[in-house]
Amino acid sequence: MASTAPAPGWLRVPDDANALAAQVWPSGAARDDDGRLVIAGRDAASLADEFGTPLYVVDEADARGRASRIRAAFEAAAASAGTTVTIYYAGKAFLSGAVVQWVTDEGLAVDVCTGGELAVALAAGADPASLGFHGNNKSLAEIEAAVGAGVGAIIIDSEIEIERVAAAASRAGRVQPVRLRVNSGVHASTHEFLATAHEDQKFGVALDRAVELGTRIRAHDSLDLLGLHCHIGSQIFDSAGFAESAERLLAAHAALARVAPLPELNLGGGFGIAYTSADEPAPIEAIARGILTAVSDGCLAHGVPVPKLAFEPGRSIIGPAGVTLYTVGTVKPVPIEGGVRHYVSVDGGMSDNARTALYGADYSARIASRASDADPVLVRVAGKHCESGDIVVDAEYLPGDIAPGDLLAVPATGAYCWSLASNYNHVPRPPVVAVRDGAARVIVRGETLHDLLARDAGLEPSDTTGAAEGAHA
């Protein structure tokens, strides 16, 4: 089939529509001699046969390797500036018991932002003292749980939280370490950043109040101010925005540090990954060196020692390690003004990957069950939900003979896909399978129709059992 629909400017016709762009796929992804996609030693077709589709697949060694590489990059850069660093894995990207164990094995701490994420991290065996607890609207119960568990740092996000955390810590007879989240006025994405006086967002406090509120925190005997915290954005490809933000924060940091020790500075996360062959993030080593140089220079200018630093990557660890497998259900040409667009519909969609609908995110795709010598054709990969915006991949070149029954793989889905998954249209959420050295294991059980029906209080147990059995017959 031929396509006459317009392609986005960044998308190029591939020489080989079977090729896997190295920056987009897990390090353990390749094609075998029969042209099938293999992930960490296990072919995708056999994974689909065993676990069904849609299916989230995570290359465990790839995730561990990225965690280790990021930690090593920042440790080396910090050492050159005469300081140390803590790397927190940002659990919001994707959190499960297995992932907590992987990242802690690799020497990372863990960042959580709800009571649920805290419960998962603790149940997985994370040291409470190595946890950071975020959130712009922590409930009193969540604050009590964090203090009671001995969480290593609660990030105070608003003025009102100072009193709430102080009171909870006092009741527990504990001095609770905290950080104060500050808006630096810098918002960054890819290679660009915008610097303003203030940011209009729900997180953190204004930079011009950092010293005042830091002083108020220090007035509470039950609180220990570790340092300031800032997060400037997501999908950031270089160090420029971080450097600008650090320069702004260091004035407030220095003012507080001159009064009493302020041992830390947390500059957040947001390091970007490649979703398409057009994306080229700077190596994490270069980003780490750029940030540490800016911090070191800023501290020298303000006459204060370089503090211990902390960062919170999530997407850059787990995102590239993940691949979602789908089965193609229909392929149809749709006439559009000036041409034809080819829609390839799969058995998942916005319920397992909401990012395209939410943010207009771009993704890549490849046929996973075979190789093809057919000419590439421009397609749009759509989901099965009753929404016109239910798109998985907005534009991609796939072999022109793609057909119902083909297995389709979408890479770079390890972050924010399972985390944002829903049961829209009563579609069960898929399982998550980790693969390492050819062996696959379920790390998050997939839902069944019985699970969905069992939560409906308007149905009797006998009704839900029969309906679920009938649906799977």
C-alpha positions as CSV (number, residue, x, y, z in Angstrom):
1,M,0.0,0.0,0.0
2,A,1.1,3.5,-0.6
3,S,0.6,6.6,1.5
4,T,0.0,10.2,0.5
5,A,-0.5,11.6,3.9
6,P,2.0,14.3,5.0
7,A,4.7,13.3,7.4
8,P,6.0,15.5,10.2
9,G,9.1,17.4,9.4
10,W,11.4,15.4,11.8
11,L,10.4,12.0,10.4
12,R,12.5,10.6,7.6
13,V,11.7,7.7,5.3
14,P,14.0,4.8,6.6
15,D,16.3,2.9,4.4
16,D,15.2,-0.2,6.3
17,A,11.8,-0.2,8.0
18,N,13.0,-3.2,10.1
19,A,16.0,-1.4,11.6
20,L,16.1,-0.6,15.3
21,A,17.5,2.9,16.1
22,A,20.0,2.2,18.9
23,Q,19.1,5.3,21.0
24,V,15.4,4.3,21.2
25,W,15.5,0.6,22.0
26,P,16.8,-1.2,25.1
27,S,20.5,-2.2,24.9
28,G,19.3,-5.9,24.8
29,A,17.0,-5.4,21.7
30,A,18.0,-7.0,18.4
31,R,16.5,-9.1,15.6
32,D,17.3,-12.8,15.4
33,D,18.1,-14.7,12.2
34,D,14.4,-15.1,11.4
35,G,13.8,-11.3,11.7
36,R,11.9,-11.5,15.0
37,L,12.5,-8.8,17.7
38,V,14.5,-10.2,20.6
39,I,14.6,-8.4,24.0
40,A,17.2,-9.4,26.5
41,G,17.5,-12.9,24.9
42,R,13.8,-13.6,24.6
43,D,11.9,-13.2,21.3
44,A,8.9,-11.0,21.4
45,A,6.6,-13.5,19.7
46,S,7.2,-16.1,22.4
47,L,6.5,-13.4,25.1
48,A,3.2,-12.5,23.4
49,D,2.3,-16.2,23.2
50,E,3.0,-16.7,26.9
51,F,1.7,-13.6,28.4
52,G,-0.7,-12.1,25.8
53,T,-0.9,-8.6,24.4
54,P,-0.9,-5.8,25.2
55,L,2.2,-6.5,27.2
56,Y,4.8,-4.2,28.9
57,V,8.3,-5.7,28.7
58,V,11.2,-4.4,30.7
59,D,14.8,-5.2,30.0
60,E,16.1,-5.6,33.5
61,A,19.8,-5.4,32.7
62,D,19.2,-2.3,30.7
63,A,17.3,-0.6,33.6
64,R,20.0,-1.6,36.1
65,G,22.8,-0.4,33.7
66,R,21.2,3.0,33.2
67,A,20.8,3.4,37.0
68,S,24.4,2.5,37.5
69,R,25.6,4.8,34.7
70,I,23.8,7.8,36.0
71,R,25.0,7.3,39.6
72,A,28.6,6.9,38.3
73,A,28.4,10.0,36.1
74,F,27.2,12.2,38.9
75,E,29.6,10.7,41.5
76,A,32.5,11.4,39.2
77,A,31.4,15.0,38.5
78,A,30.7,15.6,42.2
79,A,34.1,14.3,43.2
80,S,35.8,16.7,40.7
81,A,33.9,19.6,42.6
82,G,34.9,18.3,46.0
83,T,31.5,17.0,47.1
84,T,29.3,14.0,47.0
85,V,25.9,13.1,45.5
86,T,22.8,11.1,46.1
87,I,20.7,9.8,43.2
88,Y,17.0,9.2,44.0
89,Y,15.0,7.0,41.5
90,A,11.8,9.0,40.8
91,G,9.2,6.3,41.5
92,K,6.4,8.2,39.7
93,A,7.9,7.0,36.3
94,F,7.2,3.4,37.2
95,L,7.2,1.8,40.6
96,S,7.0,-1.8,41.5
97,G,8.6,-4.0,44.1
98,A,11.1,-5.4,41.6
99,V,12.1,-2.0,40.3
100,V,12.7,-0.8,43.9
101,Q,15.0,-3.7,44.4
102,W,16.9,-3.1,41.1
103,V,17.6,0.6,41.8
104,T,18.6,0.1,45.4
105,D,20.9,-2.8,44.4
106,E,22.5,-0.3,42.1
107,G,23.1,2.2,44.9
108,L,20.2,4.6,44.4
109,A,17.8,6.0,46.9
110,V,14.1,6.2,46.0
111,D,11.8,9.2,45.7
112,V,8.0,8.7,46.3
113,C,5.1,11.2,46.1
114,T,2.1,9.4,47.6
115,G,1.2,7.1,50.5
116,G,0.8,4.3,47.9
117,E,4.3,4.8,46.5
118,L,5.7,4.9,50.0
119,A,3.9,1.7,50.8
120,V,5.4,0.0,47.7
121,A,8.9,1.2,48.5
122,L,8.8,0.0,52.1
123,A,7.2,-3.3,51.2
124,A,10.0,-3.9,48.7
125,G,12.6,-3.5,51.5
126,A,13.9,0.1,50.8
127,D,15.6,1.7,53.8
128,P,13.2,4.4,55.0
129,A,16.2,6.7,55.6
130,S,17.0,6.5,51.9
131,L,13.5,7.7,50.8
132,G,12.4,11.2,49.8
133,F,8.7,12.1,50.0
134,H,7.3,14.6,47.5
135,G,3.8,15.9,46.8
136,N,2.1,19.3,46.6
137,N,-0.9,18.2,48.7
138,K,0.3,15.5,51.1
139,S,-2.6,14.4,53.4
140,L,-2.2,14.5,57.1
141,A,-2.3,10.7,57.1
142,E,0.5,10.6,54.5
143,I,2.7,13.0,56.5
144,E,2.1,10.9,59.6
145,A,3.0,7.7,57.8
146,A,6.2,9.2,56.3
147,V,7.3,10.6,59.7
148,G,6.4,7.3,61.4
149,A,8.3,5.3,58.9
150,G,11.4,7.3,59.4
151,V,11.6,8.7,55.9
152,G,14.9,10.4,55.2
153,A,13.5,13.6,53.8
154,I,10.1,15.1,53.4
155,I,10.0,17.8,50.7
156,I,8.0,20.7,52.0
157,D,6.0,22.1,49.1
158,S,4.1,24.9,50.6
159,E,4.1,27.3,53.6
160,I,1.2,25.4,55.2
161,E,3.2,22.1,55.2
162,I,5.8,23.6,57.5
163,E,3.4,23.5,60.4
164,R,1.9,20.2,59.4
165,V,5.2,18.3,59.2
166,A,6.5,20.0,62.3
167,A,3.5,18.9,64.3
168,A,3.6,15.3,63.1
169,A,7.3,15.1,63.9
170,S,6.7,16.6,67.3
171,R,4.0,14.1,68.1
172,A,6.3,11.3,67.0
173,G,9.1,12.6,69.1
174,R,11.3,12.8,66.0
175,V,13.4,15.5,64.4
176,Q,12.3,15.2,60.7
177,P,14.8,16.1,58.0
178,V,13.1,18.2,55.3
179,R,13.9,20.0,52.1
180,L,12.1,23.1,50.9
181,R,10.9,23.0,47.3
182,V,11.6,26.3,45.5
183,N,10.5,27.6,42.1
184,S,13.6,29.1,40.5
185,G,11.7,30.7,37.6
186,V,13.4,28.4,35.1
187,H,11.3,25.9,33.1
188,A,13.2,23.7,30.7
189,S,12.5,21.1,28.0
190,T,14.8,19.6,25.4
191,H,17.5,22.2,24.5
192,E,15.5,25.2,25.5
193,F,14.7,26.9,28.8
194,L,12.6,29.9,29.8
195,A,13.8,32.1,32.8
196,T,11.2,34.4,34.4
197,A,10.8,36.0,37.8
198,H,8.1,33.6,38.9
199,E,6.6,30.3,37.7
200,D,2.8,29.8,37.5
201,Q,2.5,26.2,38.8
202,K,1.2,24.2,41.7
203,F,4.6,23.0,43.0
204,G,6.9,24.7,45.4
205,V,7.3,28.2,46.8
206,A,8.5,31.4,45.2
207,L,12.3,31.9,45.1
208,D,12.0,35.3,46.8
209,R,10.5,33.6,49.9
210,A,13.0,30.8,50.2
211,V,15.1,32.4,52.9
212,E,12.1,33.5,54.9
213,L,10.5,30.1,54.8
214,G,13.8,28.3,55.4
215,T,14.2,30.4,58.5
216,R,10.7,29.4,59.7
217,I,11.5,25.8,59.2
218,R,14.6,26.2,61.3
219,A,12.5,27.7,64.1
220,H,10.9,24.3,64.7
221,D,12.9,22.0,67.0
222,S,11.2,19.0,65.3
223,L,12.5,19.9,61.8
224,D,16.0,19.7,60.3
225,L,16.4,21.7,57.1
226,L,18.7,19.7,54.8
227,G,18.5,22.1,51.9
228,L,16.6,23.6,49.0
229,H,15.0,21.6,46.2
230,C,14.0,22.5,42.7
231,H,12.6,20.7,39.6
232,I,12.7,22.6,36.3
233,G,10.9,20.4,33.8
234,S,11.1,17.1,31.9
235,Q,12.7,15.7,28.8
236,I,15.7,18.0,29.2
237,F,18.5,17.1,26.8
238,D,21.4,19.2,28.1
239,S,22.7,21.1,31.3
240,A,21.9,24.7,30.4
241,G,18.6,24.9,32.2
242,F,19.9,23.2,35.3
243,A,22.9,25.6,35.3
244,E,20.6,28.6,35.2
245,S,18.4,27.3,37.9
246,A,21.3,26.4,40.2
247,E,22.7,29.9,39.8
248,R,19.4,31.4,41.0
249,L,19.0,28.9,43.9
250,L,22.6,29.4,45.1
251,A,21.9,33.0,46.3
252,A,19.1,31.7,48.6
253,H,21.2,28.7,49.6
254,A,24.2,30.9,50.5
255,A,22.0,33.3,52.5
256,L,20.7,30.4,54.6
257,A,24.1,28.7,54.8
258,R,25.8,31.7,56.3
259,V,23.4,31.5,59.3
260,A,23.6,27.7,59.9
261,P,24.9,24.7,58.0
262,L,22.8,23.8,54.9
263,P,24.4,20.6,53.8
264,E,22.4,19.8,50.6
265,L,21.1,21.1,47.3
266,N,18.6,19.0,45.3
267,L,18.3,20.0,41.7
268,G,15.6,17.4,40.8
269,G,15.4,15.4,37.6
270,G,14.0,15.6,34.1
271,F,16.8,14.2,32.1
272,G,15.4,13.3,28.6
273,I,15.4,10.2,26.5
274,A,15.1,9.4,22.9
275,Y,11.6,8.5,21.8
276,T,12.3,8.7,18.1
277,S,15.4,8.5,15.8
278,A,15.4,12.3,15.7
279,D,16.0,12.7,19.5
280,E,19.6,13.1,20.6
281,P,20.0,13.8,24.3
282,A,23.5,14.7,25.5
283,P,25.3,11.9,27.3
284,I,24.5,11.9,31.0
285,E,28.2,12.3,31.7
286,A,28.3,15.6,29.9
287,I,25.1,16.8,31.6
288,A,26.5,15.9,35.0
289,R,29.8,17.8,34.3
290,G,27.9,20.9,33.1
291,I,25.7,21.0,36.2
292,L,28.5,20.5,38.6
293,T,30.7,23.1,37.0
294,A,27.8,25.6,37.3
295,V,27.3,24.7,41.0
296,S,31.0,24.9,41.8
297,D,31.3,28.3,40.1
298,G,28.2,29.6,41.8
299,C,29.4,28.5,45.2
300,L,32.8,30.1,44.6
301,A,31.1,33.4,43.7
302,H,28.9,33.4,46.8
303,G,31.8,32.3,49.1
304,V,30.1,29.1,50.4
305,P,31.3,25.5,50.2
306,V,29.9,23.2,47.5
307,P,27.0,21.4,49.2
308,K,26.2,17.7,48.8
309,L,24.0,17.4,45.7
310,A,21.0,15.2,45.0
311,F,19.2,14.4,41.7
312,E,16.0,12.5,40.9
313,P,16.0,10.8,37.5
314,G,13.2,8.4,36.7
315,R,12.4,8.4,33.0
316,S,16.1,8.2,32.0
317,I,16.5,5.0,34.0
318,I,13.3,3.0,33.2
319,G,12.0,4.7,30.1
320,P,14.3,3.2,27.4
321,A,14.3,-0.2,29.1
322,G,10.6,-0.7,28.4
323,V,8.8,-1.9,25.2
324,T,5.1,-2.4,24.7
325,L,3.9,-5.3,22.5
326,Y,0.6,-5.1,20.7
327,T,-1.3,-7.3,18.2
328,V,-2.5,-5.6,15.0
329,G,-6.2,-5.9,14.6
330,T,-7.1,-3.8,11.5
331,V,-5.4,-1.9,8.8
332,K,-7.3,0.6,6.8
333,P,-6.7,3.5,4.5
334,V,-8.6,6.7,5.4
335,P,-9.1,9.4,2.8
336,I,-7.9,12.8,4.0
337,E,-7.7,16.1,2.2
338,G,-5.0,15.7,-0.4
339,G,-4.3,12.1,0.2
340,V,-4.7,8.9,2.2
341,R,-3.7,8.1,5.8
342,H,-3.2,4.5,6.8
343,Y,-4.4,3.5,10.2
344,V,-3.0,0.5,12.0
345,S,-5.2,-0.4,15.0
346,V,-3.9,-2.4,17.9
347,D,-5.4,-4.2,20.9
348,G,-4.4,-1.5,23.4
349,G,-4.2,2.3,23.3
350,M,-4.7,5.2,25.6
351,S,-5.5,2.9,28.5
352,D,-1.9,1.6,28.5
353,N,-0.2,4.7,27.0
354,A,-1.9,8.0,27.7
355,R,1.1,10.1,26.8
356,T,0.3,10.6,23.2
357,A,-3.3,11.8,24.0
358,L,-2.2,13.8,27.0
359,Y,0.9,15.5,25.6
360,G,1.1,14.9,21.9
361,A,4.1,12.7,22.6
362,D,5.9,11.1,19.7
363,Y,6.8,7.4,19.7
364,S,8.4,4.9,17.3
365,A,7.2,1.4,16.3
366,R,8.4,-1.7,14.5
367,I,6.9,-5.0,13.5
368,A,8.2,-7.5,16.1
369,S,7.1,-10.9,14.8
370,R,8.9,-10.8,11.4
371,A,11.1,-8.8,9.1
372,S,9.7,-7.5,5.8
373,D,11.2,-6.4,2.5
374,A,8.1,-4.3,1.6
375,D,8.6,-0.6,0.9
376,P,8.0,1.6,4.0
377,V,4.6,3.4,4.2
378,L,3.6,6.2,6.5
379,V,1.1,4.9,9.1
380,R,-0.7,6.1,12.3
381,V,-0.9,3.5,15.0
382,A,-4.3,3.8,16.8
383,G,-5.8,2.1,19.8
384,K,-9.1,0.4,20.3
385,H,-10.8,2.9,22.6
386,C,-13.9,5.0,21.7
387,E,-11.9,8.3,21.3
388,S,-10.7,9.8,18.1
389,G,-7.6,11.0,20.1
390,D,-6.7,7.4,21.0
391,I,-3.4,7.4,19.2
392,V,-0.4,5.3,20.2
393,V,2.1,6.5,17.5
394,D,1.1,9.5,15.5
395,A,3.4,9.0,12.6
396,E,5.8,6.2,11.7
397,Y,7.1,4.4,8.6
398,L,6.4,0.6,8.7
399,P,6.6,-2.0,6.0
400,G,3.7,-1.7,3.6
401,D,2.6,-5.3,4.0
402,I,1.8,-4.8,7.7
403,A,-1.4,-6.9,8.3
404,P,-3.8,-8.1,11.0
405,G,-2.1,-10.5,13.3
406,D,1.3,-8.9,13.1
407,L,3.0,-8.2,16.5
408,L,3.9,-4.5,16.9
409,A,6.5,-3.2,19.3
410,V,6.6,0.4,20.6
411,P,9.9,1.2,22.4
412,A,10.7,3.7,25.2
413,T,7.5,3.0,27.1
414,G,9.0,2.1,30.5
415,A,8.2,5.4,32.0
416,Y,4.7,6.9,32.6
417,C,2.8,4.3,30.6
418,W,2.0,1.7,33.3
419,S,2.0,4.6,35.9
420,L,-0.7,6.5,33.9
421,A,-2.6,3.4,32.8
422,S,-6.4,3.2,33.3
423,N,-9.4,1.0,32.8
424,Y,-11.0,3.3,30.2
425,N,-13.8,1.4,28.4
426,H,-13.3,-1.4,31.0
427,V,-10.1,-2.6,29.5
428,P,-7.9,-4.5,32.0
429,R,-4.4,-3.1,32.5
430,P,-1.7,-5.3,31.0
431,P,0.9,-7.2,32.9
432,V,4.5,-6.1,33.2
433,V,7.2,-8.7,32.4
434,A,10.9,-8.4,33.2
435,V,13.3,-10.2,30.9
436,R,16.9,-10.9,31.7
437,D,19.3,-13.4,30.0
438,G,16.4,-15.0,28.1
439,A,14.3,-15.6,31.2
440,A,11.0,-13.7,31.7
441,R,9.0,-13.2,34.9
442,V,5.9,-11.2,35.7
443,I,6.7,-8.3,38.0
444,V,3.2,-6.7,37.9
445,R,0.2,-9.0,37.4
446,G,-2.1,-8.1,34.6
447,E,-5.8,-7.4,35.4
448,T,-8.6,-9.7,34.3
449,L,-12.2,-8.9,33.5
450,H,-13.0,-10.7,36.8
451,D,-10.9,-8.1,38.6
452,L,-12.9,-5.3,37.0
453,L,-16.3,-6.8,37.7
454,A,-15.4,-7.8,41.3
455,R,-15.0,-4.1,42.1
456,D,-18.5,-3.2,40.9
457,A,-20.6,-3.2,44.1
458,G,-23.8,-3.3,42.0
459,L,-23.0,-6.8,40.8
460,E,-23.5,-10.0,42.8
461,P,-20.5,-12.3,43.0
462,S,-22.3,-14.9,40.9
463,D,-22.9,-12.3,38.2
464,T,-19.3,-11.3,38.0
465,T,-18.0,-14.9,37.8
466,G,-20.3,-15.8,35.0
467,A,-19.6,-12.6,33.0
468,A,-15.9,-13.0,33.4
469,E,-16.0,-16.7,32.4
470,G,-18.1,-15.8,29.4
471,A,-15.8,-13.1,28.3
472,H,-12.8,-15.4,28.3
473,A,-14.5,-18.3,26.6
